[in-house]
Amino acid sequence: MSTNTAKTITFITRSTPYGHGQAKACLDMVLSAAVFEQKINFIFMDDGVWQLKKGQAPSHIDAKDLSAAFTALPLYEVNDLYVNANDLQERGLNCEELVVPVHSVQANTIAELIRESDVVFTL
Amino acid sequence: MSTLHTINKTSTHSALSSCLKVARNGDSILLIEDGVYASSQLCQSPLEGVALYALHEDLLARGLDASTLSGTIKTVDYNGFVDLVCQHQRCVSWS
């Protein structure tokens, strides 16, 4: 498939990892879009930043570890993960405490990413 | 006449702030599910005569360790949760 027909698809995930299916659904959509070799931006905002926290052990609540899947994203060519810097800070988190390397950006960078996207999904 | 308040949302939702308006002396507040993310907030606004708890399994699941609760919030496991329910006349769940 020639890349010039590829679209830029941006996913903004804003929910906590467990207790409901939103975070998992968003990750599944990212992986599906990646299989079709689209240009993907994966943005973590608000409570979505909690998904990236290191040291999760959801076996205690009979749930699958969502953060483990993030380490596989580079295999799907998904390398552009963004975090809203002050959402991280508001929750007392910093980049070293996250399971994967991310671009910690301000809101206006996210606004630009949205404007450059063909399609944006928020979950 | 005491009440057990349970909270299962992060502090970006209004659950915790609404609960804090009506929690009274002798009541207890227990953070469960996503409510454990609000533990640092709750540490900073201790209430006179209100015991604070967080569910241990939910803290572990989310990669939060109990040591960050600085002693103002005690952790309980599922059995402890049941004990708390039995110790109070009524439960109010905020979400």
Backbone of each chain as ProteinMPNN parsed JSONL, in Angstrom:
{"seq_chain_A": "MSTNTAKTITFITRSTPYGHGQAKACLDMVLSAAVFEQKINFIFMDDGVWQLKKGQAPSHIDAKDLSAAFTALPLYEVNDLYVNANDLQERGLNCEELVVPVHSVQANTIAELIRESDVVFTL", "coords_chain_A": {"N_chain_A": [[0.871, -1.178, 0.0], [0.757, 2.116, -0.947], [2.356, 4.776, 0.792], [1.324, 7.296, 0.509], [-1.394, 7.336, 0.579], [-1.946, 6.959, 3.169], [-3.523, 7.829, 6.25], [-3.461, 10.35, 8.86], [-4.021, 9.406, 12.034], [-5.314, 10.215, 15.127], [-5.333, 9.31, 18.505], [-6.899, 9.998, 21.5], [-6.605, 9.264, 24.77], [-8.359, 9.284, 27.782], [-9.096, 8.076, 30.088], [-9.023, 6.176, 33.192], [-7.06, 3.136, 33.751], [-8.409, 0.742, 34.686], [-11.452, -1.051, 35.675], [-13.335, -0.362, 33.865], [-14.055, -0.495, 30.304], [-12.935, 1.408, 28.611], [-10.176, 2.256, 28.322], [-8.888, -0.04, 27.412], [-10.293, -0.466, 25.037], [-9.503, 1.733, 23.549], [-6.791, 1.212, 23.199], [-6.929, -1.138, 21.684], [-7.999, -0.084, 19.346], [-5.921, 1.546, 18.508], [-3.961, -0.354, 17.941], [-5.186, -1.751, 15.867], [-5.409, 0.227, 13.883], [-2.735, 0.617, 13.481], [-1.922, -1.769, 12.322], [-2.844, -1.416, 9.805], [-1.014, 0.293, 8.821], [-1.234, 3.106, 9.254], [-0.533, 6.598, 9.949], [0.104, 7.265, 13.263], [-0.897, 9.032, 16.148], [-0.665, 8.881, 19.583], [-2.238, 9.965, 22.293], [-2.126, 10.854, 25.7], [-4.259, 12.062, 28.071], [-5.663, 13.942, 30.891], [-7.13, 11.715, 33.243], [-6.123, 9.655, 31.823], [-3.389, 9.492, 31.894], [-2.733, 7.906, 34.001], [-2.724, 5.359, 33.03], [-0.202, 4.814, 32.208], [1.41, 4.415, 34.334], [4.145, 3.017, 36.125], [4.647, -0.339, 37.543], [2.167, -1.51, 37.86], [-0.126, -3.938, 39.087], [-2.438, -5.646, 38.282], [-3.402, -8.172, 38.703], [-4.335, -8.528, 41.194], [-6.893, -7.611, 41.144], [-8.076, -9.254, 39.396], [-7.632, -8.448, 36.706], [-6.338, -7.728, 33.369], [-2.962, -6.751, 32.632], [-2.721, -3.655, 31.442], [-0.684, -1.854, 30.907], [1.455, -3.375, 30.13], [1.075, -3.899, 27.467], [1.77, -1.566, 26.239], [4.499, -1.578, 25.903], [4.819, -3.029, 23.668], [4.114, -1.487, 21.568], [6.049, -0.166, 19.828], [6.651, -2.276, 18.09], [4.529, -2.28, 16.452], [5.01, -0.113, 14.981], [4.15, 2.157, 16.295], [5.245, 4.89, 17.532], [4.913, 7.386, 18.494], [4.059, 8.649, 21.276], [2.247, 10.783, 23.359], [2.065, 12.904, 26.218], [0.062, 14.916, 28.264], [1.701, 17.447, 29.811], [0.999, 18.999, 32.163], [-1.137, 17.535, 33.15], [0.1, 15.267, 34.021], [1.695, 16.327, 36.042], [-0.17, 17.4, 37.814], [-1.082, 15.113, 38.969], [0.985, 14.251, 40.426], [2.902, 12.809, 39.07], [5.839, 11.842, 37.151], [7.944, 11.698, 34.168], [9.778, 9.646, 34.54], [8.44, 7.77, 35.956], [6.931, 6.337, 34.251], [5.861, 3.625, 32.103], [6.744, 3.518, 29.485], [8.81, 5.413, 27.159], [7.785, 8.781, 26.617], [6.555, 11.681, 24.822], [6.496, 14.528, 26.654], [4.237, 17.021, 26.627], [2.945, 20.401, 26.1], [-0.447, 21.755, 26.218], [-0.899, 23.199, 23.851], [0.656, 21.97, 21.943], [-0.665, 19.599, 21.642], [-3.001, 20.559, 20.582], [-2.088, 21.342, 18.089], [-1.375, 18.859, 17.0], [-3.88, 17.731, 16.788], [-4.983, 19.402, 14.881], [-3.468, 18.711, 12.703], [-4.361, 16.241, 12.076], [-6.158, 13.672, 10.252], [-8.219, 12.175, 11.269], [-9.69, 12.001, 14.509], [-9.881, 10.243, 17.535], [-11.513, 10.008, 20.668], [-11.351, 8.583, 23.91]], "CA_chain_A": [[0.0, 0.0, 0.0], [1.671, 3.274, -0.965], [2.069, 5.493, 2.036], [0.705, 8.624, 0.385], [-2.837, 7.307, 0.884], [-2.116, 6.729, 4.611], [-4.098, 8.971, 6.966], [-2.945, 10.578, 10.22], [-5.113, 9.143, 12.973], [-4.9, 10.564, 16.494], [-6.157, 8.738, 19.569], [-6.715, 10.681, 22.786], [-7.198, 8.43, 25.808], [-8.514, 10.171, 28.946], [-9.717, 7.357, 31.227], [-8.13, 5.341, 34.006], [-6.907, 1.84, 33.084], [-9.189, -0.432, 35.105], [-12.81, -0.847, 36.192], [-14.253, -0.175, 32.727], [-13.361, -0.961, 29.109], [-12.535, 2.479, 27.688], [-8.742, 2.304, 28.028], [-8.566, -1.22, 26.585], [-10.887, -0.251, 23.709], [-8.67, 2.691, 22.826], [-5.553, 0.527, 22.817], [-7.266, -2.045, 20.576], [-8.176, 0.718, 18.126], [-4.585, 1.987, 18.087], [-3.262, -1.505, 17.342], [-5.833, -2.063, 14.58], [-5.004, 1.251, 12.909], [-1.304, 0.418, 13.21], [-1.789, -2.917, 11.412], [-3.104, -0.906, 8.445], [0.093, 1.194, 8.503], [-1.614, 4.528, 9.246], [0.335, 7.413, 10.822], [-0.688, 7.285, 14.5], [-0.494, 9.771, 17.348], [-1.373, 8.296, 20.735], [-2.118, 11.047, 23.275], [-2.681, 10.549, 27.021], [-4.661, 13.287, 28.762], [-6.456, 13.799, 32.127], [-6.859, 10.493, 34.003], [-5.488, 8.673, 30.94], [-1.96, 9.37, 32.2], [-2.564, 6.822, 34.978], [-2.517, 4.081, 32.318], [1.226, 4.622, 31.913], [2.179, 4.331, 35.587], [4.912, 1.764, 36.328], [4.405, -1.125, 38.75], [0.777, -1.963, 38.005], [-0.251, -5.398, 39.322], [-3.899, -5.81, 38.302], [-3.855, -9.533, 39.028], [-5.031, -8.43, 42.483], [-8.329, -7.385, 40.937], [-8.443, -10.13, 38.27], [-7.661, -7.713, 35.427], [-5.105, -7.89, 32.601], [-2.097, -5.577, 32.762], [-2.811, -2.842, 30.226], [0.571, -1.131, 30.63], [2.405, -4.295, 29.481], [0.876, -3.824, 26.017], [2.39, -0.359, 25.678], [5.886, -1.834, 25.518], [4.818, -3.677, 22.347], [3.69, -0.533, 20.529], [7.039, 0.052, 18.762], [6.587, -3.356, 17.099], [3.44, -1.897, 15.535], [5.4, 1.174, 14.409], [3.519, 3.275, 17.003], [6.357, 5.41, 18.336], [4.645, 8.766, 18.918], [3.171, 8.729, 22.442], [2.326, 12.122, 23.949], [1.391, 13.055, 27.505], [-0.12, 16.33, 28.631], [2.658, 17.628, 30.914], [0.468, 19.375, 33.481], [-1.987, 16.474, 33.716], [1.046, 14.407, 34.763], [2.166, 17.048, 37.224], [-1.319, 17.512, 38.739], [-1.274, 13.812, 39.626], [2.206, 13.905, 41.132], [3.688, 11.835, 38.294], [6.815, 12.405, 36.214], [8.176, 10.767, 33.055], [10.552, 8.47, 34.946], [7.556, 6.781, 36.575], [6.044, 5.772, 33.22], [6.377, 2.345, 31.602], [7.389, 3.692, 28.172], [9.198, 6.806, 26.921], [6.732, 9.566, 25.966], [6.826, 13.117, 24.682], [5.657, 15.273, 27.603], [4.038, 18.264, 25.866], [1.908, 21.321, 26.59], [-1.727, 21.592, 25.526], [-0.94, 23.724, 22.472], [1.223, 20.959, 21.017], [-1.755, 18.643, 21.389], [-3.93, 21.241, 19.673], [-1.508, 21.27, 16.737], [-1.486, 17.468, 16.541], [-5.275, 17.52, 16.38], [-5.23, 20.127, 13.626], [-2.769, 18.03, 11.597], [-4.871, 14.865, 11.926], [-7.351, 13.476, 9.411], [-9.282, 11.626, 12.128], [-9.32, 11.989, 15.928], [-10.777, 9.473, 18.405], [-11.245, 10.221, 22.11], [-12.011, 7.553, 24.731]], "C_chain_A": [[0.913, 1.234, 0.0], [1.296, 4.204, 0.171], [1.321, 6.792, 1.785], [-0.8, 8.564, 0.598], [-3.045, 7.139, 2.401], [-2.659, 7.992, 5.277], [-3.354, 9.145, 8.292], [-4.108, 10.426, 11.189], [-4.599, 9.397, 14.387], [-5.881, 9.973, 17.492], [-5.857, 9.493, 20.85], [-7.399, 9.831, 23.846], [-7.202, 9.208, 27.117], [-9.033, 9.425, 30.164], [-8.687, 6.514, 31.962], [-8.108, 3.917, 33.438], [-7.92, 0.77, 33.452], [-10.593, -0.058, 35.535], [-13.813, -0.592, 35.091], [-13.438, -0.473, 31.476], [-12.783, 0.121, 28.228], [-11.06, 2.417, 27.312], [-8.349, 1.139, 27.123], [-9.093, -1.024, 25.169], [-10.007, 0.693, 22.893], [-7.393, 2.014, 22.346], [-5.802, -0.422, 21.646], [-7.412, -1.28, 19.27], [-6.819, 1.173, 17.592], [-3.885, 0.853, 17.354], [-3.869, -1.855, 15.981], [-5.402, -1.054, 13.519], [-3.541, 1.036, 12.512], [-1.108, -0.728, 12.206], [-2.0, -2.447, 9.977], [-2.13, 0.208, 8.084], [-0.359, 2.64, 8.349], [-0.629, 5.274, 10.162], [-0.456, 7.65, 12.116], [-0.049, 8.202, 15.535], [-1.32, 9.227, 18.497], [-1.166, 9.272, 21.893], [-2.816, 10.656, 24.58], [-2.977, 11.859, 27.731], [-5.455, 12.934, 30.015], [-6.096, 12.5, 32.855], [-6.202, 9.426, 33.14], [-4.014, 8.471, 31.268], [-1.71, 8.252, 33.21], [-2.3, 5.478, 34.299], [-1.035, 3.763, 32.194], [2.063, 4.398, 33.17], [2.886, 2.985, 35.695], [4.363, 0.987, 37.512], [2.972, -1.576, 38.926], [0.751, -3.481, 38.2], [-1.73, -5.735, 39.409], [-4.363, -7.237, 38.554], [-4.629, -9.503, 40.354], [-6.521, -8.159, 42.317], [-8.769, -8.162, 39.688], [-8.565, -9.364, 36.966], [-6.332, -7.932, 34.72], [-4.281, -6.609, 32.679], [-2.077, -4.807, 31.445], [-1.444, -2.256, 29.873], [1.59, -2.045, 29.947], [2.297, -4.169, 27.96], [1.586, -2.614, 25.42], [3.821, -0.619, 25.224], [5.951, -2.479, 24.13], [4.504, -2.692, 21.227], [4.756, -0.282, 19.459], [7.019, -1.041, 17.691], [5.527, -3.054, 16.05], [3.757, -0.568, 14.868], [4.663, 2.343, 15.079], [4.586, 3.822, 17.951], [6.052, 6.784, 18.905], [3.603, 8.779, 20.025], [3.377, 10.082, 23.096], [1.56, 12.134, 25.267], [1.236, 14.544, 27.765], [0.682, 16.574, 29.915], [1.967, 18.023, 32.22], [-0.558, 18.402, 34.019], [-1.123, 15.503, 34.518], [1.352, 15.04, 36.109], [1.069, 17.144, 38.276], [-1.497, 16.228, 39.539], [0.009, 13.344, 40.307], [3.045, 12.879, 40.409], [4.77, 12.569, 37.515], [7.21, 11.308, 35.23], [8.937, 9.519, 33.486], [9.641, 7.383, 35.505], [6.657, 6.088, 35.545], [6.702, 4.542, 32.587], [7.102, 2.487, 30.268], [7.818, 5.15, 28.022], [8.081, 7.549, 26.186], [7.239, 10.985, 25.749], [5.899, 13.835, 25.665], [5.482, 16.677, 27.027], [2.985, 19.131, 26.535], [0.646, 21.156, 25.745], [-1.679, 22.127, 24.091], [-0.271, 22.786, 21.472], [0.147, 19.945, 20.663], [-2.759, 19.258, 20.416], [-3.408, 21.163, 18.238], [-1.649, 19.867, 16.165], [-2.899, 17.192, 16.038], [-5.508, 18.163, 15.02], [-4.553, 19.428, 12.453], [-3.37, 16.656, 11.297], [-6.035, 14.823, 10.94], [-8.521, 13.045, 10.288], [-8.784, 11.653, 13.574], [-10.35, 11.179, 16.7], [-10.469, 9.84, 19.844], [-12.02, 9.172, 22.9], [-11.641, 7.742, 26.186]], "O_chain_A": [[1.761, 1.364, 0.882], [0.123, 4.406, 0.485], [0.74, 7.355, 2.713], [-1.437, 9.602, 0.778], [-4.182, 7.17, 2.873], [-2.286, 9.102, 4.898], [-2.707, 8.22, 8.783], [-5.057, 11.21, 11.17], [-3.569, 8.855, 14.789], [-7.096, 10.113, 17.351], [-4.698, 9.617, 21.246], [-8.621, 9.686, 23.837], [-6.168, 9.737, 27.525], [-9.376, 10.047, 31.169], [-7.628, 6.185, 31.428], [-9.03, 3.526, 32.722], [-8.267, -0.049, 32.6], [-10.893, 1.119, 35.736], [-15.019, -0.602, 35.339], [-12.23, -0.687, 31.578], [-12.194, -0.188, 27.192], [-10.714, 2.512, 26.134], [-7.573, 1.309, 26.183], [-8.416, -1.377, 24.203], [-9.793, 0.482, 21.7], [-6.964, 2.223, 21.211], [-4.988, -0.505, 20.726], [-7.004, -1.76, 18.213], [-6.59, 1.187, 16.383], [-3.295, 1.052, 16.292], [-3.147, -2.215, 15.051], [-5.072, -1.429, 12.395], [-3.16, 1.245, 11.36], [-0.232, -0.66, 11.345], [-1.417, -2.999, 9.044], [-2.379, 0.979, 7.158], [0.075, 3.331, 7.428], [0.016, 4.677, 11.024], [-1.566, 8.18, 12.07], [1.159, 8.163, 15.769], [-2.542, 9.125, 18.394], [-0.059, 9.395, 22.416], [-3.954, 10.186, 24.567], [-2.08, 12.668, 27.969], [-5.871, 11.79, 30.195], [-4.919, 12.207, 33.066], [-5.766, 8.398, 33.658], [-3.445, 7.422, 30.968], [-0.608, 7.708, 33.274], [-1.729, 4.57, 34.903], [-0.648, 2.599, 32.087], [3.277, 4.212, 33.088], [2.305, 1.942, 35.395], [3.7, 1.552, 38.382], [2.586, -1.986, 40.021], [1.507, -4.214, 37.561], [-2.228, -6.072, 40.483], [-5.564, -7.5, 38.614], [-5.48, -10.36, 40.598], [-7.317, -8.433, 43.216], [-9.719, -7.771, 39.009], [-9.496, -9.599, 36.196], [-5.329, -8.272, 35.347], [-4.834, -5.514, 32.78], [-1.489, -5.254, 30.46], [-1.082, -2.167, 28.7], [2.49, -1.561, 29.261], [3.291, -4.311, 27.247], [1.961, -2.622, 24.248], [4.311, 0.018, 24.292], [7.002, -2.479, 23.49], [4.619, -3.04, 20.052], [4.412, -0.191, 18.28], [7.328, -0.781, 16.528], [5.613, -3.509, 14.91], [2.882, 0.044, 14.257], [4.562, 3.417, 14.486], [4.8, 3.284, 19.037], [6.826, 7.307, 19.707], [2.408, 8.905, 19.759], [4.506, 10.495, 23.361], [0.539, 11.462, 25.412], [2.15, 15.332, 27.522], [0.392, 15.996, 30.963], [2.284, 17.471, 33.273], [-0.842, 18.415, 35.217], [-1.544, 14.983, 35.551], [1.284, 14.399, 37.158], [1.324, 16.993, 39.47], [-2.007, 16.256, 40.659], [0.115, 12.188, 40.717], [3.816, 12.153, 41.036], [4.649, 13.764, 37.246], [6.866, 10.142, 35.417], [8.776, 8.456, 32.887], [10.015, 6.21, 35.531], [5.741, 5.349, 35.906], [7.927, 4.431, 32.54], [7.973, 1.679, 29.946], [7.259, 6.03, 28.678], [7.496, 7.016, 25.243], [8.196, 11.435, 26.379], [4.676, 13.768, 25.538], [6.444, 17.441, 26.942], [2.239, 18.682, 27.405], [0.663, 20.507, 24.699], [-2.34, 21.58, 23.208], [-0.598, 22.806, 20.286], [0.06, 19.489, 19.523], [-3.296, 18.576, 19.543], [-4.172, 20.949, 17.297], [-1.998, 19.696, 14.997], [-3.102, 16.527, 15.023], [-6.131, 17.581, 14.132], [-5.02, 19.541, 11.319], [-2.934, 15.981, 10.365], [-6.791, 15.784, 10.802], [-9.656, 13.479, 10.092], [-7.617, 11.37, 13.843], [-11.553, 11.392, 16.548], [-9.303, 9.973, 20.215], [-13.185, 8.899, 22.613], [-12.091, 6.98, 27.042]]}, "seq_chain_B": "MSTLHTINKTSTHSALSSCLKVARNGDSILLIEDGVYASSQLCQSPLEGVALYALHEDLLARGLDASTLSGTIKTVDYNGFVDLVCQHQRCVSWS", "coords_chain_B": {"N_chain_B": [[-24.507, 5.765, 65.046], [-23.089, 5.987, 62.779], [-21.613, 6.475, 59.487], [-20.455, 4.743, 56.584], [-18.623, 5.954, 53.986], [-18.12, 5.285, 50.601], [-15.839, 5.728, 47.902], [-15.435, 5.71, 44.428], [-14.209, 7.006, 42.332], [-11.849, 9.104, 40.534], [-10.246, 12.168, 41.643], [-10.902, 14.027, 39.766], [-13.473, 13.784, 39.264], [-16.601, 14.614, 40.894], [-17.08, 13.133, 43.096], [-15.461, 12.747, 45.486], [-15.269, 15.381, 46.519], [-17.94, 16.002, 46.947], [-18.607, 14.12, 48.873], [-16.962, 14.923, 51.006], [-18.266, 17.153, 51.842], [-20.344, 16.295, 53.398], [-19.5, 14.406, 55.176], [-19.267, 13.37, 58.515], [-18.302, 13.73, 62.024], [-17.114, 10.681, 63.339], [-17.811, 9.224, 61.164], [-16.627, 7.145, 58.394], [-14.348, 7.145, 55.624], [-13.873, 5.352, 52.682], [-11.68, 4.578, 50.143], [-12.112, 3.093, 47.017], [-11.552, 1.025, 44.046], [-11.156, 3.205, 41.272], [-11.088, 5.279, 43.017], [-8.912, 5.166, 44.661], [-6.953, 6.623, 43.453], [-7.361, 9.121, 44.365], [-6.145, 9.353, 46.731], [-3.9, 10.898, 47.481], [-4.931, 13.447, 47.418], [-6.834, 13.255, 49.443], [-5.228, 12.894, 51.633], [-4.289, 15.411, 52.024], [-6.449, 16.813, 52.942], [-7.386, 16.209, 55.69], [-10.097, 15.154, 57.783], [-11.675, 16.2, 60.702], [-12.188, 13.753, 63.1], [-12.956, 11.868, 61.232], [-12.42, 8.727, 59.94], [-9.992, 7.477, 57.665], [-9.669, 5.346, 54.856], [-8.161, 3.041, 52.453], [-8.533, 0.754, 49.755], [-6.539, -2.039, 49.665], [-5.989, -3.924, 47.58], [-6.818, -2.538, 45.313], [-5.053, -0.409, 45.284], [-2.599, -1.716, 44.825], [-3.114, -2.856, 42.342], [-3.083, -0.663, 40.696], [-0.564, 0.273, 40.761], [0.097, 1.944, 42.819], [1.795, 2.657, 45.779], [1.274, 1.748, 49.195], [2.796, 3.138, 50.958], [2.843, 5.771, 50.271], [0.762, 6.923, 51.482], [1.201, 8.179, 53.781], [0.422, 7.532, 56.44], [-1.933, 8.877, 57.242], [-3.977, 7.696, 55.955], [-5.384, 4.581, 56.304], [-4.741, 1.218, 55.137], [-6.944, -1.306, 53.932], [-7.845, -4.75, 53.38], [-9.947, -6.895, 51.319], [-11.388, -8.317, 53.238], [-11.179, -6.584, 55.366], [-12.692, -4.555, 54.355], [-15.239, -5.656, 54.466], [-15.485, -5.824, 57.243], [-15.515, -3.11, 57.895], [-17.929, -2.343, 56.75], [-19.669, -3.74, 58.384], [-19.249, -2.46, 60.768], [-20.492, -0.033, 60.602], [-23.563, 1.869, 60.613], [-24.727, 2.481, 58.172], [-24.128, 2.526, 54.576], [-22.779, 4.757, 52.192], [-22.458, 5.221, 48.796], [-20.316, 6.961, 46.682], [-20.153, 8.12, 43.411]], "CA_chain_B": [[-25.142, 6.533, 63.952], [-22.007, 6.366, 61.857], [-21.801, 6.133, 58.067], [-19.259, 4.437, 55.784], [-18.706, 6.532, 52.644], [-17.141, 4.701, 49.672], [-15.631, 6.584, 46.73], [-14.769, 4.892, 43.402], [-13.823, 7.836, 41.192], [-10.687, 9.951, 40.801], [-10.69, 13.465, 42.16], [-11.387, 14.925, 38.701], [-14.939, 13.724, 39.365], [-17.005, 15.355, 42.094], [-17.454, 12.194, 44.166], [-14.769, 13.01, 46.755], [-15.602, 16.705, 47.073], [-19.316, 15.962, 47.46], [-18.601, 13.343, 50.107], [-16.335, 15.699, 52.071], [-19.206, 18.168, 52.344], [-21.356, 15.75, 54.32], [-18.938, 13.438, 56.124], [-19.319, 13.973, 59.854], [-17.533, 13.088, 63.084], [-17.514, 9.3, 63.593], [-17.954, 8.513, 59.876], [-15.371, 6.693, 57.763], [-14.308, 7.239, 54.156], [-13.055, 4.263, 52.109], [-11.42, 4.742, 48.703], [-12.047, 1.803, 46.317], [-11.426, 1.121, 42.583], [-10.396, 4.391, 40.851], [-11.046, 6.238, 44.127], [-7.598, 5.162, 45.33], [-6.122, 7.666, 42.844], [-7.602, 10.397, 45.068], [-5.608, 9.249, 48.099], [-2.996, 12.015, 47.845], [-5.816, 14.592, 47.718], [-7.513, 13.05, 50.731], [-4.218, 13.086, 52.677], [-4.063, 16.837, 52.284], [-7.601, 17.485, 53.581], [-7.916, 15.311, 56.718], [-11.315, 15.686, 58.42], [-11.699, 15.99, 62.145], [-13.09, 12.708, 63.547], [-13.383, 10.968, 60.142], [-11.339, 7.774, 59.672], [-9.756, 7.37, 56.217], [-9.17, 4.036, 54.449], [-8.06, 2.775, 51.007], [-8.543, -0.699, 49.544], [-5.158, -2.421, 49.327], [-5.906, -4.591, 46.263], [-6.961, -1.525, 44.252], [-3.795, 0.361, 45.247], [-1.575, -2.556, 44.179], [-3.458, -3.04, 40.921], [-2.813, 0.564, 39.939], [0.846, 0.644, 40.905], [0.278, 2.944, 43.878], [2.142, 1.879, 46.967], [0.578, 2.233, 50.389], [3.663, 4.002, 51.784], [2.647, 7.191, 49.934], [-0.444, 7.432, 52.146], [1.735, 8.94, 54.918], [-0.134, 7.258, 57.746], [-3.267, 9.434, 57.545], [-4.969, 6.778, 55.391], [-5.037, 3.184, 56.591], [-5.19, 0.349, 54.038], [-7.666, -2.513, 54.332], [-8.07, -5.664, 52.256], [-11.382, -7.123, 51.104], [-12.007, -8.699, 54.513], [-11.282, -5.357, 56.145], [-13.804, -3.812, 53.758], [-16.459, -6.234, 55.046], [-15.544, -5.415, 58.661], [-15.926, -1.703, 57.956], [-19.37, -2.271, 56.464], [-20.413, -4.219, 59.565], [-19.075, -1.554, 61.907], [-21.239, 1.216, 60.422], [-25.013, 1.673, 60.443], [-25.164, 2.545, 56.755], [-23.073, 2.83, 53.607], [-23.167, 5.672, 51.12], [-21.398, 5.112, 47.787], [-20.229, 8.169, 45.865], [-19.372, 7.798, 42.188]], "C_chain_B": [[-24.131, 6.825, 62.841], [-22.263, 5.833, 60.451], [-20.463, 5.786, 57.439], [-19.481, 5.014, 54.39], [-17.686, 5.828, 51.754], [-17.079, 5.589, 48.43], [-14.907, 5.766, 45.676], [-14.393, 5.687, 42.167], [-12.594, 8.67, 41.556], [-11.182, 11.346, 41.182], [-11.072, 14.424, 41.037], [-12.919, 14.864, 38.664], [-15.331, 14.374, 40.679], [-17.274, 14.437, 43.274], [-16.804, 12.574, 45.498], [-15.206, 14.354, 47.338], [-17.027, 16.715, 47.613], [-19.346, 15.235, 48.798], [-18.05, 14.192, 51.249], [-17.269, 16.761, 52.631], [-20.085, 17.61, 53.453], [-20.795, 14.726, 55.293], [-18.839, 14.103, 57.495], [-18.503, 13.145, 60.84], [-18.048, 11.673, 63.328], [-17.708, 8.51, 62.311], [-16.59, 8.002, 59.429], [-15.499, 6.902, 56.265], [-13.38, 6.147, 53.648], [-12.92, 4.488, 50.608], [-11.313, 3.356, 48.07], [-11.935, 2.062, 44.815], [-10.65, 2.386, 42.211], [-10.304, 5.439, 41.962], [-9.674, 6.282, 44.791], [-6.657, 6.195, 44.71], [-6.26, 8.987, 43.591], [-6.939, 10.408, 46.437], [-4.7, 10.438, 48.441], [-3.826, 13.261, 48.159], [-6.381, 14.479, 49.121], [-6.516, 13.256, 51.873], [-4.117, 14.553, 53.052], [-5.267, 17.496, 52.963], [-8.195, 16.561, 54.647], [-9.105, 15.957, 57.43], [-11.301, 15.297, 59.887], [-12.68, 14.854, 62.444], [-13.584, 11.791, 62.444], [-12.205, 10.059, 59.804], [-11.225, 7.567, 58.162], [-9.125, 6.021, 55.894], [-9.029, 3.982, 52.933], [-7.944, 1.267, 50.836], [-7.197, -1.126, 48.949], [-5.049, -3.018, 47.92], [-5.987, -3.554, 45.142], [-5.714, -0.649, 44.153], [-2.73, -0.433, 44.479], [-1.832, -2.659, 42.679], [-3.018, -1.834, 40.108], [-1.385, 1.066, 40.139], [1.078, 1.736, 41.933], [0.714, 2.201, 45.133], [1.627, 2.584, 48.214], [1.459, 3.211, 51.161], [3.42, 5.475, 51.461], [1.465, 7.77, 50.719], [-0.092, 8.136, 53.45], [0.912, 8.743, 56.177], [-1.521, 7.829, 57.991], [-4.352, 8.518, 56.988], [-4.513, 5.352, 55.679], [-5.479, 2.315, 55.419], [-5.913, -0.853, 54.642], [-7.751, -3.428, 53.118], [-9.571, -5.929, 52.167], [-12.074, -7.517, 52.417], [-12.197, -7.472, 55.395], [-12.447, -4.507, 55.68], [-15.116, -4.318, 54.385], [-16.604, -5.802, 56.508], [-16.052, -3.976, 58.77], [-17.435, -1.57, 57.724], [-20.164, -2.667, 57.713], [-20.33, -3.232, 60.718], [-19.93, -0.292, 61.793], [-22.719, 0.922, 60.22], [-25.379, 1.631, 58.969], [-23.959, 2.835, 55.879], [-23.625, 3.807, 52.584], [-22.081, 5.564, 50.066], [-21.485, 6.305, 46.852], [-19.526, 7.806, 44.574], [-19.683, 8.814, 41.1]], "O_chain_B": [[-24.288, 7.771, 62.07], [-23.017, 4.881, 60.252], [-19.455, 6.437, 57.711], [-20.413, 4.617, 53.691], [-16.507, 5.773, 52.102], [-18.087, 6.122, 47.967], [-13.868, 5.177, 45.971], [-14.269, 5.127, 41.077], [-12.327, 8.916, 42.732], [-12.366, 11.66, 41.061], [-11.525, 15.534, 41.316], [-13.578, 15.75, 38.12], [-14.461, 14.658, 41.503], [-17.656, 14.907, 44.346], [-17.488, 12.708, 46.513], [-15.483, 14.446, 48.534], [-17.301, 17.362, 48.624], [-20.016, 15.665, 49.737], [-18.609, 14.185, 52.346], [-17.09, 17.218, 53.76], [-20.521, 18.344, 54.34], [-21.524, 14.223, 56.148], [-18.388, 15.242, 57.62], [-18.074, 12.03, 60.545], [-19.249, 11.464, 63.502], [-17.764, 7.28, 62.338], [-15.553, 8.36, 59.986], [-16.592, 6.848, 55.703], [-12.247, 6.018, 54.11], [-13.916, 4.576, 49.891], [-10.521, 2.529, 48.524], [-12.189, 3.175, 44.355], [-9.584, 2.628, 42.777], [-9.524, 6.385, 41.855], [-9.302, 7.283, 45.403], [-5.682, 6.605, 45.34], [-5.406, 9.866, 43.48], [-7.13, 11.339, 47.219], [-4.73, 10.932, 49.568], [-3.479, 14.038, 49.049], [-6.412, 15.445, 49.883], [-6.888, 13.727, 52.947], [-3.895, 14.908, 54.209], [-5.149, 18.598, 53.499], [-9.356, 16.164, 54.545], [-9.115, 17.168, 57.653], [-10.946, 14.172, 60.241], [-13.858, 14.948, 62.1], [-14.517, 11.016, 62.657], [-11.131, 10.531, 59.431], [-12.235, 7.49, 57.462], [-8.178, 5.593, 56.554], [-9.667, 4.747, 52.209], [-7.337, 0.584, 51.661], [-6.778, -0.65, 47.894], [-4.145, -2.672, 47.16], [-5.296, -3.681, 44.131], [-5.357, -0.196, 43.065], [-2.05, 0.103, 43.603], [-0.916, -2.564, 41.861], [-2.622, -1.976, 38.951], [-1.051, 2.174, 39.721], [2.125, 2.384, 41.93], [0.08, 1.219, 45.52], [1.552, 3.81, 48.288], [0.95, 4.026, 51.932], [3.745, 6.344, 52.27], [1.193, 8.968, 50.635], [-0.975, 8.633, 54.149], [0.715, 9.701, 56.925], [-2.236, 7.329, 58.86], [-5.491, 8.534, 57.455], [-3.395, 4.966, 55.338], [-6.477, 2.623, 54.767], [-5.549, -1.349, 55.709], [-7.732, -2.967, 51.977], [-10.368, -5.28, 52.845], [-13.204, -7.103, 52.678], [-13.213, -7.322, 56.074], [-13.105, -3.833, 56.472], [-15.978, -3.532, 54.778], [-17.697, -5.457, 56.957], [-16.894, -3.658, 59.61], [-18.12, -0.801, 58.398], [-21.168, -2.046, 58.06], [-21.233, -3.17, 61.552], [-20.082, 0.442, 62.77], [-23.087, -0.141, 59.72], [-26.233, 0.846, 58.556], [-22.924, 3.312, 56.343], [-24.778, 3.708, 52.163], [-20.908, 5.783, 50.368], [-22.541, 6.627, 46.307], [-18.429, 7.248, 44.604], [-19.137, 8.726, 40.0]]}, "name": "protein", "num_of_chains": 2, "seq": "MSTNTAKTITFITRSTPYGHGQAKACLDMVLSAAVFEQKINFIFMDDGVWQLKKGQAPSHIDAKDLSAAFTALPLYEVNDLYVNANDLQERGLNCEELVVPVHSVQANTIAELIRESDVVFTLMSTLHTINKTSTHSALSSCLKVARNGDSILLIEDGVYASSQLCQSPLEGVALYALHEDLLARGLDASTLSGTIKTVDYNGFVDLVCQHQRCVSWS"}
